[in-house]
Amino acid sequence: MEQGKVVRQFKSKKGNDVVFRYPTKDDFTGVWNFACDLVSEDTFIELAGTAPTEEEERKWFDEMLDRIEKNESVNISVFVNGAFAGNGRADRGKYRHSHVGHLGLSLAAAYRDEGIGTELMKALIDEAKALGLRLLTLSCFENNPRALHVYEKLGFQKAGIIPNAVAYKDGFVGEVKLYLPLTADSANL
Ligand SMILES: CC(C)(COP(=O)(O)OP(=O)(O)OC[C@H]1O[C@@H](n2cnc3c(N)ncnc32)[C@H](O)[C@@H]1OP(=O)(O)O)[C@@H](O)C(=O)NCCC(=O)NCCS
């Protein structure tokens, strides 16, 4: 994956200029600020509690770049009107799951519901196919109907729900497991 390469450029439904590109080392501050904002928001993502320190985030970020370099991950940085506004990734599994990619994506609160997440999912699916992955999986909180709508719109199917698997706010919610076969034969697995 060539660092910084633009993979998609378009106007959102609200007329904002959106660029999808591969990450570069210079994205660190944007990525870290974005992670801290998501933690403050306490939204539908795994990261929660205390915001990551610069050292923790740097470790995560460098490992992410390393995984991309080794073709173990595809990652897309999202920029809206020139500012970092989200990212999406597909991480290749290991050993018996090396044909499977696990997806994750999030956008800055200011730029949701204008079609960017749908385009990001499409771009990630294309990247995952180019990486040779045969199957994509996703986990989504049961109380996140917007994300579930986007995933199902793009062909993901629900495999099931693990009740109360996620600690969310003051209680627990179910974790929905979804999958998308990328090849005809993986649809019959
Ligand atoms: C989930 C997320 C990536 C989706 O991206 P997005 O840009 O907001 O989504 P889009 O604008 O492309 O599409 C939203 C769709 O959901 C629909 N939607 C919005 N709120 C909804 C709701 N409460 N119930 C059902 N559908 C809803 C919209 O109508 C739209 O549908 P359409 O394209 O068929 O018209 C983004 O909202 C986000 O980052 N959310 C916070 C973090 C998160 O949830 N991450 C995913 C973790 S699994």
The ligand as an SDF file (V2000), in Angstrom:
LIG
                    3D

 48 50  0  0  0  0  0  0  0  0999 V2000
  -21.7110    4.1490   11.3420 C   0  0  0  0  0  0  0  0  0  0  0  0
  -21.1040    5.2100   10.4380 C   0  0  0  0  0  0  0  0  0  0  0  0
  -19.7010    4.7850   10.0160 C   0  0  0  0  0  0  0  0  0  0  0  0
  -21.9940    5.3280    9.1910 C   0  0  0  0  0  0  0  0  0  0  0  0
  -21.4810    6.3230    8.3530 O   0  0  0  0  0  0  0  0  0  0  0  0
  -22.4340    7.5260    7.8530 P   0  0  0  0  0  0  0  0  0  0  0  0
  -21.6520    8.3470    6.9120 O   0  0  0  0  0  0  0  0  0  0  0  0
  -23.0250    8.2070    9.0340 O   0  0  0  0  0  0  0  0  0  0  0  0
  -23.5690    6.7170    7.0750 O   0  0  0  0  0  0  0  0  0  0  0  0
  -24.2730    7.1030    5.6840 P   0  0  0  0  0  0  0  0  0  0  0  0
  -24.6210    8.5480    5.7080 O   0  0  0  0  0  0  0  0  0  0  0  0
  -23.4700    6.6100    4.5430 O   0  0  0  0  0  0  0  0  0  0  0  0
  -25.5650    6.1830    5.7540 O   0  0  0  0  0  0  0  0  0  0  0  0
  -26.4330    6.2510    6.8540 C   0  0  0  0  0  0  0  0  0  0  0  0
  -27.6660    5.4460    6.5260 C   0  0  0  0  0  0  0  0  0  0  0  0
  -28.2740    5.0700    7.7660 O   0  0  0  0  0  0  0  0  0  0  0  0
  -29.5870    5.5660    7.7970 C   0  0  0  0  0  0  0  0  0  0  0  0
  -29.8570    5.8680    9.1840 N   0  0  0  0  0  0  0  0  0  0  0  0
  -29.4850    6.9420    9.9120 C   0  0  0  0  0  0  0  0  0  0  0  0
  -29.9250    6.8190   11.1800 N   0  0  0  0  0  0  0  0  0  0  0  0
  -30.6020    5.6480   11.2340 C   0  0  0  0  0  0  0  0  0  0  0  0
  -31.3060    4.9610   12.2590 C   0  0  0  0  0  0  0  0  0  0  0  0
  -31.3850    5.4690   13.4930 N   0  0  0  0  0  0  0  0  0  0  0  0
  -31.8760    3.7650   11.9610 N   0  0  0  0  0  0  0  0  0  0  0  0
  -31.7800    3.2190   10.7140 C   0  0  0  0  0  0  0  0  0  0  0  0
  -31.1210    3.8380    9.6910 N   0  0  0  0  0  0  0  0  0  0  0  0
  -30.5550    5.0380    9.9630 C   0  0  0  0  0  0  0  0  0  0  0  0
  -29.5750    6.7780    6.8760 C   0  0  0  0  0  0  0  0  0  0  0  0
  -30.8890    7.0800    6.4320 O   0  0  0  0  0  0  0  0  0  0  0  0
  -28.6970    6.2520    5.7500 C   0  0  0  0  0  0  0  0  0  0  0  0
  -29.4220    5.3260    4.9710 O   0  0  0  0  0  0  0  0  0  0  0  0
  -29.5020    5.4100    3.3370 P   0  0  0  0  0  0  0  0  0  0  0  0
  -28.1010    5.5240    2.8380 O   0  0  0  0  0  0  0  0  0  0  0  0
  -30.1630    4.1290    2.9480 O   0  0  0  0  0  0  0  0  0  0  0  0
  -30.2950    6.6410    3.0500 O   0  0  0  0  0  0  0  0  0  0  0  0
  -21.0350    6.6020   11.1650 C   0  0  0  0  0  0  0  0  0  0  0  0
  -22.3430    7.0640   11.4240 O   0  0  0  0  0  0  0  0  0  0  0  0
  -20.2560    6.5720   12.4730 C   0  0  0  0  0  0  0  0  0  0  0  0
  -19.0460    6.6990   12.4680 O   0  0  0  0  0  0  0  0  0  0  0  0
  -20.9550    6.4230   13.6160 N   0  0  0  0  0  0  0  0  0  0  0  0
  -20.3530    6.4620   14.9470 C   0  0  0  0  0  0  0  0  0  0  0  0
  -19.3810    5.3200   15.2060 C   0  0  0  0  0  0  0  0  0  0  0  0
  -19.9310    3.9920   14.7310 C   0  0  0  0  0  0  0  0  0  0  0  0
  -21.1030    3.6940   14.9130 O   0  0  0  0  0  0  0  0  0  0  0  0
  -19.0430    3.1970   14.1020 N   0  0  0  0  0  0  0  0  0  0  0  0
  -19.4220    1.9020   13.6110 C   0  0  0  0  0  0  0  0  0  0  0  0
  -19.1660    0.8770   14.6430 C   0  0  0  0  0  0  0  0  0  0  0  0
  -19.7630   -0.7430   14.1730 S   0  0  0  0  0  0  0  0  0  0  0  0
  1  2  1  0
  2  3  1  0
  2  4  1  0
  2 36  1  0
  4  5  1  0
  5  6  1  0
  6  7  2  0
  6  8  1  0
  6  9  1  0
  9 10  1  0
 10 11  2  0
 10 12  1  0
 10 13  1  0
 13 14  1  0
 14 15  1  0
 15 16  1  0
 15 30  1  0
 16 17  1  0
 17 18  1  0
 17 28  1  0
 18 19  1  0
 18 27  1  0
 19 20  2  0
 20 21  1  0
 21 22  1  0
 21 27  2  0
 22 23  1  0
 22 24  2  0
 24 25  1  0
 25 26  2  0
 26 27  1  0
 28 29  1  0
 28 30  1  0
 30 31  1  0
 31 32  1  0
 32 33  2  0
 32 34  1  0
 32 35  1  0
 36 37  1  0
 36 38  1  0
 38 39  2  0
 38 40  1  0
 40 41  1  0
 41 42  1  0
 42 43  1  0
 43 44  2  0
 43 45  1  0
 45 46  1  0
 46 47  1  0
 47 48  1  0
M  END
$$$$
